[in-house]
Every structure is written in C-alpha cells, then in structure tokens.
Amino acid sequence: MNWKFFKKSIPTLIFLVVFSIIGITVFYQLMKVDETLKVYNPIDVNPRLVDESVQYVQKNHTIADFQLINQNGEIITNEDYKDKIYIADFFFTRCQTICIAMAYNMNQLQEHYKNDDEIMFLSHSVTPVMDSVPVLKEYAEKKGVIEGKWHVTTGAKKQIYDLARKSYFAVLDEGDGGENDFIHTEQFVLVDKERRIRGFYDGTDKEDMQKIIKDITTLKKEYTRK
C-alpha cells in the first residue's frame, strides 16, 4: 500500500465526508415540510352527516354564527370563542350510552388544558326542550365543568340542528330538526381560531383523546409560525 498517497488522501476524505453530511442536512431541511392539520370542508365528510344544502362545498367552510344559552343562563355566541381553539360535541343529559364516556373524556381534556387560555370547550344539547338551564347546571356541576372554559349549551332546536348538520357535521339523520329525528354521534370536533374544522375524533376513545392533544400541539405551532 502506498502510505504516502493514503496520508495525502485523508484530508480529502475528511472533506468529502463533512461536505456530504452538510449537503444531506441542507437537503433534508429544504425538503422538510412543516406538519399542518387538514382543513375540513363538507365534501370531505361522510354525506350522511352533512346537510344536502352544503354537501358539495369544497373550500372556505367555517362554523356559522350562533347564539346559545349555557348552564348559567348566559347567552353564548361565537364571540365568546373568538381567537380560541375549541373542541365541540353534541350530547343530551339523559343519555346513558356514549355520552357518559364522552363527558368523561371531555373533562379529561379540560383538565389537561385548564391553565391554557387558548383552548376552550363547547357542548350542544340535542334535546333542548328537556335540557333546560337548571338541568344543564346540575349536569355541569356533576361533570366538573369549569366556568368560562367549557360551556354546556341549549337553545332553539332548529338552530342546534343547523349547527350540527351545516357547521360541525356531527349528527346522523335525514330530518329537519324535529323532536324525533336528531341522532347525535360520538364525534368531538376540533375548531381553529378561524372557525375552521381541523379534526374529527371518537369522543369515547382514549387513544383519540391523545390524538386530539397531539393535533392541538400541531395546530398551535401553525399559529407560532404565522
């Protein structure tokens, strides 16, 4: 072996290795795309969950303005959620099936974000005639609702129906919001500060609760990059 040649080649080899590492690193950074959450529009969702009037909307979908009444008898509107990230669901207080797990998991998320003013929660009763303010108040106390953090709401059934079918896509039915045609799902809906839907989750599934937390972290990073 020509040792003189080998010794002379060492600096060249070191240079090539270092250059390759730098080149690969730069290439990776250039190719790396910051993770973002999908923005959901009606066309992206199961048609059974979407009112036919908006089923084929492909872009720019946002949650409609609303005016509801919370567990304290206070009027709650979209302005109360301005510049907030929030999780919404649909329930009724007498539900003894999926609502029990949903309420527990919403409470656990509330606990996780109790010191984060950027995150809020919004529950809509699908049986507003039965779920009066006193009933909601008792329910909220049992479920550990934090005042100002999580609003448990009632209101005109037609308005809640329209929100469910035209805004959040969380109700299965082909009716018009009548007393017997309002079948809510277990979905939790993640809404961003622009009132856009950024995720759907099974509100009875603990693994999906971890996914919400992960997705909220991703969503918050989106805002820090702006």
Secondary structure, 3 states (H helix, E strand, C coil): CCHHHHHHHHHHHHHHHHHHHHHHHHHHHHHCCCCCCCCECHHHCCHHHCCCCCCCCCCCCCCCCCEEECCCCCEEEHHHHCCCEEEEEEECCCCCCHHHHHHHHHHHHHHHCCCCCCEEEEEEECCCCCCCHHHHHHHHHHHCCCCCCEEEEECCHHHHHHHHHHHHCCEECCCCCCCCCCEECCEEEEECCCCCEEEEEECCCHHHHHHHHHHHHHHHHHHHHC
